[in-house]
Structures are given as structure tokens and as C-alpha cells.
Amino acid sequence: MNTQDQVMQTIAETLNVPLSTINKDSAAENMDIWDSFAQVNLMMALEQTFDITLEVEDLMKLNSVTSITNFIEKNS
């Protein structure tokens, strides 16, 4: 499984939505369920899934499949 697929899987599990509803264009701005509470839960899930540590500053930047995938690929 590549990084983007893992990100989409993590988002689907965290938001409790079918994986089929998540794609490379999915983002907080186009998913009502992806609110600030979901964002915090997602950041914790990403830390566990990818064995990374995210900073508070990262919280607002990592708001889409693409931004999360790019960040993980650059920082892992």
C-alpha cells in the first residue's frame, strides 16, 4: 500500500466513513464530517499510523489527502 492509500484509509477509519468516499481530492473544505474535532483525531491517528510526531503548526496545514500525503512523504 502506498502512502496516499494509507492516508485515505486512515482518514476513512478516523472519520468513520466508507473508504470509497475518500479520494485524492478529499479535504476538510469539501467534507462536512471533517470538522475541527475530526482534525485532532485524524492527527493522532496519522501519528500512530506513520510513526511520526506532528506539531501544533501542522494541524491547520494538513487538511487534505494531498497535503497529508506530501507532508508524510517529505518527513518520513
Order of alpha helices (4+ residues) and beta strands (2+ residues): alpha-alpha-alpha-alpha
